[in-house]
């Protein structure tokens, strides 16, 4: 009160309420189903229970459940089949899907083929080094040699020779023995193979595919890498792979083009990345 000698009390301003990021009902349902898919409780290729059964498991509205389906479908974890034979299939993540989406990102950023080649040349030799250090390095080396001999039989067919050569590099990457390395390098390798196969098809038509002598050099390089891995010489395997990639990637990157995962008509190009092999 005035006149009592005390300063009037001033109320402190209320703090601004913090924004609560509460997930929507659909996101909560999608989160639970996502965990069950990724943890393997819902098997790849199997069907989700019918919508009525799921509504009993999750006490939500039908629109919320269907919104959860849309979230998971966008993430590539389910495939919704419509019509009389409709149903919802579980689709576990695959390396090819990762490669395709990374490719879309590089495509949208107008990433040069030279840039992609440099990344590949940095990381793929590490898989050769790891393969040579594995207990089964002799088996890996022999398998790579067999793939090389198969490619050698197709020296006259540039496109077939390129396809078989990309199989050599795929097997090399998948032999690293480190699953994280196999997936990450496999994404780059798959993207590069897409560009290389596109280049080969065009080069063959235009009569610009490298001469037989250069194809034989590729065979010799692959055999040397295979032998180094078979002998367990990790340092030599790394060195040979790095030199080989540097020498051959220039053919694809020399055009000065950019990474593309869609063709000129907007169609999707095949990204040849296969499932990671264990062992």
Long-range contacts (C-beta under 8 A, 24 or more apart in sequence): 24-64, 24-67, 25-60, 25-61, 25-64, 26-60, 26-64, 26-65, 26-67, 26-68, 26-71, 27-68, 27-71, 29-58, 29-60, 29-64, 29-65, 29-68, 30-68, 30-71, 30-72, 32-58, 33-68, 33-72, 33-77, 34-72, 34-75, 34-77, 37-72, 37-77, 37-78, 37-90, 37-92, 38-77, 38-92, 38-93, 42-90, 43-90, 44-90, 44-91, 44-92, 45-89, 45-90, 45-91, 46-89, 46-90, 47-87, 47-88, 47-89, 47-90, 48-78, 48-87, 48-88, 48-89, 48-90, 94-273, 94-275, 95-183, 95-186, 95-187, 95-190, 95-273, 95-274, 95-275, 95-276, 96-190, 96-271, 96-272, 96-273, 96-274, 98-183, 98-187, 98-273, 99-186, 99-187, 99-190, 99-191, 99-271, 99-273, 100-261, 100-268, 100-271, 102-187, 102-191, 103-191, 103-194, 103-259, 103-261, 103-271, 104-261, 104-262, 106-191, 106-259, 106-261, 107-258, 107-259, 107-260, 107-261, 107-262, 110-258, 111-258, 111-259, 112-253, 112-256, 112-257, 112-258, 112-259, 113-195, 113-252, 113-253, 113-255, 113-256, 113-257, 113-258, 113-259, 114-253, 114-256, 115-259, 116-188, 116-191, 116-192, 116-195, 116-253, 116-259, 117-192, 117-245, 117-249, 117-250, 117-252, 117-253, 119-188, 120-188, 120-189, 120-192, 120-245, 120-249, 121-242, 121-245, 121-246, 121-249, 123-184, 123-185, 123-188, 124-169, 124-172, 124-173, 124-185, 124-188, 124-189, 124-241, 124-245, 125-237, 125-238, 125-239, 125-241, 125-242, 125-245, 126-176, 126-181, 126-185, 126-238, 127-172, 127-173, 127-175, 127-176, 127-181, 127-182, 127-185, 128-172, 128-225, 128-228, 128-229, 128-237, 128-238, 128-240, 128-241, 129-234, 129-235, 129-237, 129-238, 130-175, 130-176, 130-177, 130-178, 130-181, 130-234, 131-172, 131-175, 131-176, 131-177, 131-229, 131-237, 132-228, 132-229, 132-231, 132-232, 132-233, 132-234, 132-236, 132-237, 132-238, 133-177, 133-232, 133-234, 134-175, 134-177, 136-279, 137-229, 137-230, 137-231, 137-232, 138-230, 138-232, 140-175, 140-229, 140-230, 141-226, 141-227, 141-228, 141-229, 141-230, 141-231, 142-226, 142-230, 143-171, 143-175, 144-168, 144-171, 144-172, 144-175, 144-222, 144-225, 144-226, 144-229, 145-223, 145-226, 145-227, 145-230, 147-171, 147-222, 148-219, 148-222, 148-223, 148-226, 151-218, 151-219, 151-222, 152-219, 155-212, 155-215, 155-216, 155-219, 156-212, 158-200, 158-203, 158-204, 158-209, 158-210, 158-215, 159-197, 159-200, 159-201, 159-204, 161-215, 162-196, 162-197, 162-200, 163-197, 165-218, 165-222, 166-193, 166-196, 166-197, 166-272, 168-222, 169-193, 170-272, 170-273, 170-274, 172-225, 172-241, 174-274, 174-276, 174-277, 175-229, 179-276, 179-278, 182-276, 183-276, 186-273, 186-274, 186-276, 187-273, 189-273, 190-271, 190-272, 190-273, 191-259, 191-261, 191-271, 192-249, 192-252, 193-271, 193-272, 194-261, 194-269, 194-270, 194-271, 194-272, 195-252, 195-257, 195-259, 195-260, 196-252, 197-272, 198-260, 198-269, 199-251, 199-252, 199-255, 203-251, 210-251, 217-247, 218-244, 218-248, 221-247, 221-248
